[in-house]
Amino acid sequence: MTPKSEEHLVDLIFKKLKTYKNKKIFLEKETLNKFILSIFKEI
């Protein structure tokens, strides 16, 4: 996966989670990015 596609994936997930209305979600984009990259490294 290229860095640009990784960033796009992070953006999509971040936007989706931020618009989730049923629960209040405290999320920072940088934290989400680190988490997703760590998942890809383990695969």
N, C-alpha and C positions, 0 to 999 in steps of 0.2 A: 504494500500500500504506500502510495506516495505521500509526502508531507502535506501537499495541497488537498488530497482526498481525505486525509486524516482530519485536517482542520475543518473541512466541509462537514464531515460526519459529526464532529464535536459541536459545530454550529447548529446542525439540525437537532441533535439531542438536547442541547441547551435550550433552544427556542421551544421545543416541545414540552420540556419539563417546566419551564418558566410560565407557560400558559395553562398548566394543569391547575384547575380551580378547586378541586375537592379538598386538597390539603395544602397547607403553606409549606413551601419548599425553600430552604435557604441554600443557595448554590452559587458558587463562584466558578466562572468559566475556566480559570486556570486549574482549579482543583479537579474539575471534570476532565479536562484535557490530560492531566497527569494520570488519572485513574484509567481512562481509555487506553492511553499509550502503554500503561503497565499491563493491561489485559492482552494487548497485541504482542507484547514481548514474551509473555508466558506461553503463547500458542505455538 
